[in-house]
Amino acid sequence: MLRASGTARLAVCGQAPGTRVHASGTPFTDPSGDRLRAWMGVTEDEFYDESRLAIVPMGFCFPGQDAKGGDLPPRRECSTLWHRRLFDALPQIELVLAVGAYAQEFHLGASRGKTLQETMLRWREHLKAKRRPRILPLPHPSWRNNAWLTKNPWFEAELLPVLRREVRRLL
């Protein structure tokens, strides 16, 4: 589900392929992908143009399901073995959208908050940090975060306009 090229300046880093994406073979071909594209203000054609936008999941393969039918977390060996090497080979990436806790843990490291709320409240600080690529954390666009999104209207009012400006600039 990895999509990258030497010309993309923007990277979307999510979890791992879920059940629907595993079946389709294309990342973010589910309601989460629809919501993420809406947040970014991009069309499907723009989103899937790997010459402009890289998609780098924390797990490259479908991790399977738990006993309740939910997707398991991404397998750690993908990020351990491949992510540093992959991003070293993509030095033109200027901004990483760290979508969800697994991507935030990897890309933000110790500066990540203990909770989604802590991480997201410091989004400006993360974006302005002196590092390359810059990192913008985003909650996972899953329906599971609907309650968080409802409780945090600042996300739509303050963060999404900045996200859309950055995406437009880089695409």
C-alpha positions as semicolon CSV with decimal commas, in nm:
position;residue;x (nm);y (nm);z (nm)
1;M;0,000;0,000;0,000
2;L;0,310;0,217;-0,019
3;R;0,300;0,489;-0,285
4;A;0,601;0,718;-0,320
5;S;0,821;0,888;-0,575
6;G;1,126;1,109;-0,577
7;T;0,916;1,414;-0,664
8;A;0,646;1,409;-0,394
9;R;0,688;1,689;-0,139
10;L;0,400;1,582;0,085
11;A;0,359;1,248;0,264
12;V;0,052;1,101;0,429
13;C;0,156;0,852;0,695
14;G;-0,123;0,644;0,841
15;Q;-0,155;0,312;1,018
16;A;-0,175;0,007;0,793
17;P;-0,418;-0,118;0,534
18;G;-0,756;-0,200;0,686
19;T;-0,997;-0,468;0,572
20;R;-1,148;-0,267;0,283
21;V;-0,816;-0,129;0,168
22;H;-0,662;-0,477;0,182
23;A;-0,939;-0,596;-0,050
24;S;-0,908;-0,299;-0,290
25;G;-0,528;-0,285;-0,299
26;T;-0,539;0,097;-0,286
27;P;-0,480;0,298;0,031
28;F;-0,759;0,507;0,182
29;T;-1,037;0,364;-0,037
30;D;-1,281;0,372;0,251
31;P;-1,483;0,630;0,446
32;S;-1,168;0,728;0,639
33;G;-1,001;0,814;0,310
34;D;-1,301;1,021;0,203
35;R;-1,282;1,218;0,528
36;L;-0,904;1,262;0,502
37;R;-0,930;1,395;0,146
38;A;-1,204;1,636;0,259
39;W;-0,983;1,757;0,545
40;M;-0,698;1,812;0,300
41;G;-0,920;1,974;0,036
42;V;-0,798;1,746;-0,243
43;T;-0,960;1,540;-0,515
44;E;-0,902;1,167;-0,554
45;D;-0,684;1,239;-0,858
46;E;-0,465;1,475;-0,656
47;F;-0,450;1,237;-0,361
48;Y;-0,344;0,938;-0,571
49;D;-0,089;1,127;-0,782
50;E;0,222;0,974;-0,627
51;S;0,444;1,219;-0,814
52;R;0,301;1,484;-0,579
53;L;0,184;1,295;-0,269
54;A;0,348;0,995;-0,104
55;I;0,142;0,752;0,103
56;V;0,357;0,572;0,357
57;P;0,168;0,355;0,606
58;M;0,334;0,249;0,930
59;G;0,257;-0,110;0,833
60;F;0,287;-0,208;0,469
61;C;0,058;-0,510;0,491
62;F;-0,283;-0,589;0,637
63;P;-0,214;-0,687;1,001
64;G;-0,523;-0,906;1,039
65;Q;-0,814;-0,874;1,277
66;D;-0,865;-0,918;1,649
67;A;-1,126;-1,149;1,806
68;K;-1,393;-0,877;1,773
69;G;-1,327;-0,818;1,402
70;G;-1,133;-0,494;1,443
71;D;-0,808;-0,435;1,259
72;L;-0,493;-0,519;1,453
73;P;-0,224;-0,252;1,496
74;P;0,042;-0,223;1,225
75;R;0,324;-0,473;1,255
76;R;0,624;-0,300;1,414
77;E;0,885;-0,457;1,188
78;C;0,777;-0,240;0,895
79;S;0,862;0,085;1,067
80;T;1,169;-0,062;1,237
81;L;1,315;-0,207;0,919
82;W;1,203;0,033;0,650
83;H;1,082;0,379;0,751
84;R;1,413;0,550;0,822
85;R;1,561;0,409;0,501
86;L;1,253;0,506;0,304
87;F;1,247;0,864;0,429
88;D;1,624;0,892;0,376
89;A;1,550;0,806;0,011
90;L;1,280;1,078;-0,003
91;P;1,469;1,391;0,106
92;Q;1,235;1,615;-0,096
93;I;0,945;1,544;0,144
94;E;0,874;1,876;0,316
95;L;0,569;1,784;0,523
96;V;0,447;1,460;0,680
97;L;0,085;1,433;0,782
98;A;0,110;1,193;1,079
99;V;-0,236;1,038;1,076
100;G;-0,318;0,857;1,400
101;A;-0,125;0,743;1,703
102;Y;0,112;0,497;1,534
103;A;0,237;0,751;1,280
104;Q;0,260;1,019;1,549
105;E;0,463;0,790;1,775
106;F;0,712;0,723;1,497
107;H;0,738;1,075;1,352
108;L;0,706;1,283;1,669
109;G;0,885;1,051;1,910
110;A;0,923;1,195;2,258
111;S;0,750;1,521;2,162
112;R;0,424;1,332;2,112
113;G;0,174;1,376;2,393
114;K;0,055;1,091;2,611
115;T;-0,293;1,123;2,459
116;L;-0,439;1,226;2,126
117;Q;-0,566;1,542;2,296
118;E;-0,219;1,639;2,423
119;T;-0,061;1,577;2,082
120;M;-0,328;1,761;1,889
121;L;-0,338;2,064;2,119
122;R;0,031;2,114;2,036
123;W;-0,015;2,085;1,659
124;R;0,125;2,435;1,592
125;E;0,435;2,358;1,795
126;H;0,486;2,030;1,607
127;L;0,441;2,200;1,270
128;K;0,685;2,484;1,354
129;A;0,954;2,263;1,510
130;K;1,300;2,294;1,354
131;R;1,308;1,963;1,171
132;R;1,281;1,837;0,819
133;P;1,041;1,715;0,715
134;R;0,794;1,915;0,920
135;I;0,526;1,709;1,093
136;L;0,157;1,789;1,124
137;P;-0,032;1,543;1,346
138;L;-0,389;1,454;1,255
139;P;-0,635;1,230;1,434
140;H;-0,724;0,917;1,246
141;P;-1,018;1,007;1,018
142;S;-1,212;0,700;1,130
143;W;-1,568;0,718;1,263
144;R;-1,415;0,609;1,595
145;N;-1,291;0,967;1,639
146;N;-1,629;1,134;1,578
147;A;-1,672;1,207;1,950
148;W;-1,325;1,364;1,969
149;L;-1,396;1,577;1,662
150;T;-1,728;1,694;1,809
151;K;-1,561;1,789;2,140
152;N;-1,283;1,978;1,960
153;P;-1,438;2,224;1,712
154;W;-1,106;2,411;1,700
155;F;-0,974;2,125;1,483
156;E;-1,200;2,222;1,195
157;A;-1,187;2,596;1,262
158;E;-0,812;2,638;1,323
159;L;-0,615;2,337;1,200
160;L;-0,797;2,245;0,879
161;P;-0,745;2,584;0,710
162;V;-0,370;2,556;0,781
163;L;-0,367;2,197;0,656
164;R;-0,539;2,296;0,332
165;R;-0,301;2,588;0,276
166;E;0,002;2,365;0,328
167;V;-0,138;2,095;0,100
168;R;-0,211;2,351;-0,177
169;R;0,138;2,495;-0,145
170;L;0,304;2,153;-0,173
171;L;0,088;2,009;-0,448
